[in-house]
Amino acid sequence: MSNEHHHSHSHSHDHGHSHYGHSHDGHSHDGHTHSHEVDEITLAASSDASDGDLRPAEVTRRNLLRAAGIAGAVTAGMAGMTGVTPAMAEAATVATAKGGNRAKIRHWLAGDHHIHTQYSSDAMYRVVDQAQHGAAYGLDWLVITDHGGATHAKLGVDLVNPDIVAARKVLKDTLIFQGMEWNIPAAEHGTVFVAPGANEVAVLKQFENDYDGSVRGASGNTPQNEALAVAGIQWLGKQVDKRRVADALFLANHPARNGIDSPHEVRAWRDADPRIAIGWEGAPGHQAAGLPAGYGPGSARGYYGNSPGPNSFPGYPAESYRSWGGFDWFTSTVGGLWDSLLAEGKPWSISANSDSHVNWGTTSRRPDGSDSASFNANGRYGDPVYAGSLNTTAGDFWPGYYSRTHVGTSERSYGAVMKGLRDGRVWVDHGALVKSVDVRVVSSDGGSESLGGTLKAKRGSRISLVVTIAAQDVPNWSQFMPSLNRVDVIRGAVDPTYVSDRDTWKAPDTKVVEQTDTSGRSGTFQLRYDLGRVEEAFYVRVRGTDANRSQPGYLGASVDPAGPAIDVVGDADPWVDLWFYTNPVWVVPTR
């Protein structure tokens, strides 16, 4: 059983679409779209009458092609956006920020938006097993995300709901969302989830049947399939507008693993509806996979053990197929794709999740006779049973055991978690490296903003960065006390006009600007940095590490002198290489 799981992840991890045909030929992305063009490429969402709007058959070829190369933000529904908003980024110059992010953070709620159960063809646990462990390991919220596909669309999306409802009743203090892992047409996987309510199953089921790449046979890299992904994101936005569900979110999962999420596709998802498409996994799950053979699988950390192939975007180097300090290359590379997106002035969030399927160090297995045939017939595997032996070859940890996504909220509720994620009030860590992180940018004229927000400061005013950290004072789940030994400050200019090619993945101005030795610091301490006088828009983000493994970043020591080191396949113990990352804060000068 564990060997089956290991094989499925260390190779294609296809779950129904292992061949992507990702040539990325024949696309033109000039990056210049005017507002009247944006209105045309919303796939006529506002004019369709039924809940079946934007079904693949109803989208014209002309709009499919245009949506695949979508170059501007959809302008509807932008009032709640944070950061330097997409509407602002369309302009040639950054003016005043609209829709500030002023909600008070009263709670930091830890969670995980990528978890599988017995309703996934390559997993095995009950919903309550995952939720109970997540709660025990300190999670406040979690999302059940079984794989999209024919069996799930037909049976699983309905069958898992009563289990989720029951788990909510048993674990009253844990927020348990229903979602799914979307086979993104022409691309990788992603989490899609909705706020609980009367239509949570109906919306997810319709979405899966109409827009899942496996269900629709839309895995190949064609303009039509890329546009289907865009249409799916916009359809989710329409369900929120129609109040079928209170909210819906999409985040891309393990985006660099196979090299098939091209920069222009990521930009197209983000711009399709920035209320829905909000980010990606900065760090993938499967962190136990790198544990050396003998007490672990001896595989690639995160199952990032692949190499470039004919389906991959040709602009990515071989190193992008590995994790770096347990983080996805898109996020871990200073000046890389994440920074390229941020440098356009458009919010894009990160997360860190378990992707739990089969967990290292457990003593359960599937029951005899519960095989793929029974799964396809019943939509699920039988409940796990005692195995009588310890599983040391599985690559996953329980939710909350190692990876955590911390979301700043005004209250402890489903809606507040989703709003916090959308607003970018997020930091992530591995191995409980720190207890808490608070990042605030302050101007000499009295303004202040935190993660995900935009500080509007008078031009010429002095800007300070204040980072407040509570050092870890209790052991983590590997029973040792982590030590935060270094904190890095990363800064980049915001220039909405700099991307002329939608497949750009570099931000030439972004670099590490400060590194602070925090060895031996305990309790709650504060780091203050002078960011100078604001003349142009910029953003700043923070990361921290135990400093056990570092090397110059992929773009060179002048950009990142001591970043995370590339993980070695077969020898990447996650517990000796711990990091935290925060989302950015933007600063915009005003007259």
Secondary structure as UniProt FT lines:
FT   HELIX           2..10
FT   TURN            11..12
FT   TURN            15..16
FT   HELIX           35..40
FT   TURN            41..47
FT   TURN            51..54
FT   HELIX           56..58
FT   HELIX           61..68
FT   TURN            76..77
FT   TURN            79..80
FT   HELIX           86..89
FT   STRAND          107..115
FT   TURN            118..119
FT   TURN            121..122
FT   HELIX           127..136
FT   TURN            137..138
FT   STRAND          141..147
FT   HELIX           150..151
FT   HELIX           152..156
FT   HELIX           157..170
FT   TURN            172..173
FT   STRAND          175..183
FT   TURN            185..186
FT   STRAND          189..194
FT   TURN            198..199
FT   HELIX           200..211
FT   TURN            213..217
FT   HELIX           223..241
FT   TURN            242..243
FT   STRAND          248..252
FT   TURN            255..256
FT   HELIX           263..272
FT   TURN            274..276
FT   STRAND          277..283
FT   HELIX           287..290
FT   TURN            294..295
FT   HELIX           301..303
FT   TURN            310..311
FT   TURN            314..315
FT   HELIX           318..321
FT   TURN            325..326
FT   HELIX           329..332
FT   TURN            334..335
FT   HELIX           337..343
FT   TURN            344..345
FT   STRAND          349..352
FT   TURN            360..361
FT   STRAND          364..365
FT   TURN            368..369
FT   HELIX           372..378
FT   STRAND          385..386
FT   TURN            399..401
FT   STRAND          403..409
FT   HELIX           414..422
FT   TURN            423..424
FT   STRAND          426..430
FT   TURN            431..432
FT   STRAND          434..443
FT   TURN            444..445
FT   STRAND          448..450
FT   TURN            451..452
FT   STRAND          454..458
FT   TURN            459..460
FT   STRAND          462..471
FT   TURN            477..478
FT   STRAND          486..493
FT   TURN            496..497
FT   TURN            502..503
FT   TURN            508..509
FT   STRAND          511..517
FT   TURN            519..520
FT   STRAND          524..533
FT   STRAND          538..545
FT   STRAND          550..551
FT   TURN            554..555
FT   TURN            557..559
FT   TURN            561..562
FT   STRAND          563..564
FT   TURN            569..570
FT   HELIX           574..576
FT   STRAND          579..582
FT   STRAND          585..590
//
